[in-house]
Amino acid sequence: MGDHFDASLPLGEATVQDVQLELIRRSSFNAFNGERVVASLLAHRSLWQAVLMDRLGLPPTVRLPAAGLIKLRDLRHNIWNVDTLYVLTADEPSARELAGICESEDWGGEVWVHTDREDIDSALGIGRTKQVVLTVWWD
């Protein structure tokens, strides 16, 4: 995805990032307004590298993950039941600037800038990067 997001693109032509943005745009619950969040993300496209929204459960073992299949449960109702926005930024200054935008534009969620290198490297499955993850959680 470049700097342009076109929600009218046929699904077969959309990038994976476009699909993620469309899922976010379509979602709305409590204080979360997907259209507003996507518009803001696109207005500040230079501050992030990738974005997705999800509801992470614990990894499955012999048992299914507790609360990990809420999205599956709600798909038949055309609901993408997620609660946390994950934003990959190039560095901490970009993440902090975007966090300030989240708060000044009142996205309505709880904002965290994750800077612990070990935690980031483990979550992303990489190492030796300056990338930082910003999360926004809605109750």
C-alpha positions as CSV (number, residue, x, y, z in Angstrom):
1,M,0.0,0.0,0.0
2,G,1.3,3.4,-0.8
3,D,0.0,6.6,0.6
4,H,-3.4,6.1,-1.0
5,F,-6.2,3.9,0.3
6,D,-9.1,3.4,-2.1
7,A,-12.1,1.6,-0.4
8,S,-13.7,1.1,-3.8
9,L,-11.0,-1.2,-5.1
10,P,-12.2,-4.7,-5.9
11,L,-11.1,-7.1,-3.2
12,G,-8.8,-8.9,-5.7
13,E,-6.8,-5.7,-6.3
14,A,-6.6,-4.6,-2.7
15,T,-3.4,-5.1,-0.7
16,V,-3.5,-6.9,2.6
17,Q,-3.0,-3.5,4.3
18,D,-6.0,-2.2,2.3
19,V,-8.1,-5.1,3.6
20,Q,-7.0,-4.4,7.2
21,L,-7.9,-0.7,6.8
22,E,-11.3,-1.6,5.3
23,L,-12.0,-4.0,8.3
24,I,-11.1,-1.2,10.7
25,R,-13.2,1.4,8.7
26,R,-16.3,-0.9,8.9
27,S,-16.0,-1.4,12.7
28,S,-17.7,0.7,15.3
29,F,-18.5,-0.1,18.9
30,N,-18.6,1.9,22.2
31,A,-16.2,4.8,21.8
32,F,-14.5,3.3,18.7
33,N,-15.4,4.9,15.4
34,G,-13.6,3.0,12.6
35,E,-14.2,5.6,9.9
36,R,-12.7,8.4,12.1
37,V,-9.7,6.3,13.1
38,V,-8.9,5.3,9.5
39,A,-9.3,8.9,8.2
40,S,-6.9,10.0,10.9
41,L,-4.4,7.2,10.2
42,L,-4.4,8.1,6.5
43,A,-4.0,11.8,7.2
44,H,-0.9,10.9,9.2
45,R,0.4,8.1,6.9
46,S,4.0,9.2,7.2
47,L,4.0,8.2,10.9
48,W,3.3,4.5,10.5
49,Q,4.5,1.5,8.5
50,A,1.6,-1.0,9.0
51,V,-1.6,-1.2,11.0
52,L,-4.1,-3.9,11.9
53,M,-6.8,-4.3,14.4
54,D,-7.4,-7.6,16.3
55,R,-8.5,-9.3,19.4
56,L,-5.7,-11.7,20.5
57,G,-6.5,-14.8,22.4
58,L,-4.0,-17.1,24.0
59,P,-2.4,-19.5,21.5
60,P,-4.2,-22.8,21.2
61,T,-2.8,-25.9,22.8
62,V,-5.0,-29.0,23.3
63,R,-7.9,-26.6,24.1
64,L,-9.2,-23.8,22.1
65,P,-8.0,-20.3,23.2
66,A,-10.1,-18.7,25.9
67,A,-12.1,-15.9,24.1
68,G,-9.8,-16.3,21.1
69,L,-12.6,-17.2,18.7
70,I,-15.0,-14.2,19.3
71,K,-14.2,-13.0,15.8
72,L,-15.2,-16.4,14.4
73,R,-18.4,-16.4,16.4
74,D,-19.5,-13.0,15.1
75,L,-18.6,-13.3,11.4
76,R,-22.0,-14.6,10.5
77,H,-23.5,-11.4,11.9
78,N,-21.1,-9.3,9.7
79,I,-19.2,-8.1,12.8
80,W,-15.4,-7.9,13.0
81,N,-15.2,-8.2,16.8
82,V,-11.8,-6.7,17.6
83,D,-10.7,-4.4,20.4
84,T,-7.0,-3.4,19.9
85,L,-5.4,-1.4,17.1
86,Y,-1.7,-2.3,16.5
87,V,0.4,0.3,14.7
88,L,4.0,-0.4,13.6
89,T,6.1,2.8,13.4
90,A,9.6,3.3,12.2
91,D,10.8,4.7,15.6
92,E,9.8,6.0,19.0
93,P,9.4,9.7,17.9
94,S,6.9,8.6,15.2
95,A,5.0,6.5,17.7
96,R,4.9,9.3,20.3
97,E,3.7,11.8,17.7
98,L,0.9,9.4,16.6
99,A,0.0,8.8,20.3
100,G,-0.4,12.5,20.7
101,I,-2.7,12.6,17.7
102,C,-4.8,9.7,19.1
103,E,-5.3,11.7,22.3
104,S,-5.8,15.1,20.7
105,E,-8.3,13.8,18.2
106,D,-9.9,11.8,21.0
107,W,-10.0,8.4,19.3
108,G,-11.6,7.1,22.6
109,G,-9.2,4.3,23.4
110,E,-6.4,3.7,25.8
111,V,-3.1,4.5,24.1
112,W,0.3,2.8,24.8
113,V,3.6,3.2,23.2
114,H,5.6,0.0,23.5
115,T,9.4,0.7,23.6
116,D,10.8,-2.4,25.3
117,R,13.2,-3.8,22.7
118,E,13.0,-7.3,23.9
119,D,9.2,-7.2,24.0
120,I,9.0,-5.7,20.5
121,D,11.6,-8.1,19.0
122,S,9.7,-11.0,20.5
123,A,6.3,-9.8,19.3
124,L,7.5,-9.0,15.7
125,G,9.8,-12.0,15.5
126,I,12.8,-9.9,14.5
127,G,15.7,-8.1,16.2
128,R,17.9,-5.1,16.0
129,T,15.3,-2.7,14.8
130,K,14.2,0.8,15.8
131,Q,10.6,0.0,15.1
132,V,8.1,0.7,17.9
133,V,4.6,-0.5,18.4
134,L,1.7,1.7,19.4
135,T,-1.5,0.1,20.6
136,V,-4.9,1.5,21.2
137,W,-7.4,-0.5,23.2
138,W,-11.1,0.0,23.4
139,D,-13.2,-1.5,26.1
